[in-house]
Amino acid sequence: MKISKESINILKNFASISPNLRIYPGSELSVLSPSTSIFAKATVPDVFPVDACFYDINSFLELLTFMENQDIEFGPSSLTMSSGGSTFEYRYADPSVIIAPPAGKSIDLDEHFSFVLTAQDLNTLTQAIKISGAEVINLRANGSEFTLGVSHKSGNVNWSKRMGDTNLNFDAILDVQNLRILSDSYKVTLSKRKFLHFKSETAATPQYWLALDPKSTI
């Protein structure tokens, strides 16, 4: 089989979340950060035939670019890549040495509050973080309006934007290190269980579940 560009782009994003990867039979890819604060999954055009563990996603990605127009055969304990008469065998890692979500993992979602984060909003947010060196992202509602902002943990606000109206009250705090998502527009849902769910209408974009700081008040 050949691995699609869509899958490779998702794997590059997953490599920013965790070094480990476990591919289960089927078309779903998922990843869990070592701190378990980030979970992501995506449905891809490829159908993987076996359960395969990779200790280092980046080394697997390097292998995919090592040979042009390669064919990959997934065996029970290793994969074989062939191109132009050359062959490369890559052995899987033992499942006990990697951190990975179980097959079919999902997280129940209560839609306490949701809003649309456009690609432009996300770009502005990431630029504000970069310029200010902010440590956290703040989603705040005061019973009349909802704002999105970035700040240092000391509480000094560096940037904020009014996003809409709401009669709710909450102060959701997300560590900027957990915002490891692809550039896109998302429906963002705040859960009472203190996590944010990001879902795009773009089929090739993963869904993300990002844990909030325990100090958040929902």
HUBEL-V356719 format. One line per field, one symbol per residue. psi: psi as a letter, one per 20 degrees, with the letter a starting at -180 (. if undefined). Layout:
psi->???
//
This chain:
psi->rqpqhggghghgghhigqiqpppqpbjpqrqpqhijippqqqpriqopiroppphohhhghhhhihpqlqppooahirqppqpkiqqppoqqrphijqoqqrpjprppppmgqqrporhgggggghghgggikqhqppoqpkihqpqprqrriiipphqqppiaqqjrprnpppphiimmqqprqqppppqijlrppppqiohiprqqopprphiqo.
//
